[in-house]
Amino acid sequence: MDNDTEAFVDRAAAVLGVRIDPGLRPAVVANFAHFVSLFERVEGFEPPESLDPPAVYRP
């Protein structure tokens, strides 16, 4: 794992007051790294001009 990612997870847990079980920490760090990689894929994506948003949003 990247030391920066591990450090970020540790700092974020401390700020949020969340205790990460030492046995689960590698999975938490791996999941965070995965989320970052997904974000990097869509960051800066510009939808084409031809894309029309729906007239009414219904969740």
C-alpha positions in Angstrom: 0.0 0.0 0.0 1.0 3.6 -0.6 2.2 5.2 2.6 0.3 8.4 1.7 -3.0 6.5 1.4 -2.4 4.7 4.7 -1.5 8.0 6.4 -4.6 9.7 5.0 -6.9 6.9 6.3 -5.3 7.1 9.7 -5.7 10.9 9.9 -9.3 10.8 8.5 -10.2 8.1 11.1 -8.7 10.3 13.9 -10.6 13.4 12.7 -13.9 11.5 12.5 -13.3 9.8 15.8 -13.5 6.3 14.2 -11.5 3.4 15.5 -10.3 1.1 12.7 -9.8 -2.5 13.9 -6.1 -3.3 13.2 -7.2 -6.6 11.5 -9.5 -4.7 9.1 -7.2 -1.7 8.5 -5.6 -3.3 5.3 -9.0 -3.8 3.8 -10.1 -0.2 4.7 -6.9 1.2 3.1 -7.4 -1.0 0.0 -11.0 0.1 -0.4 -10.1 3.8 0.0 -7.4 3.4 -2.7 -9.9 1.7 -5.0 -12.4 4.6 -4.5 -9.6 7.1 -5.3 -8.8 5.2 -8.5 -12.5 5.3 -9.5 -12.7 9.0 -8.8 -9.6 9.6 -11.0 -11.3 7.8 -13.9 -14.3 10.2 -13.9 -12.6 13.4 -12.7 -12.7 16.0 -15.5 -15.1 14.0 -17.6 -17.0 16.4 -19.9 -20.3 15.0 -21.2 -20.9 15.6 -24.9 -23.0 18.6 -26.0 -25.5 16.2 -27.5 -26.4 14.7 -24.1 -29.8 16.1 -23.0 -30.6 16.0 -19.3 -34.0 14.6 -18.4 -36.8 17.2 -18.2 -37.9 16.0 -14.7 -35.7 14.3 -12.1 -37.4 11.5 -10.2 -35.2 9.8 -7.6 
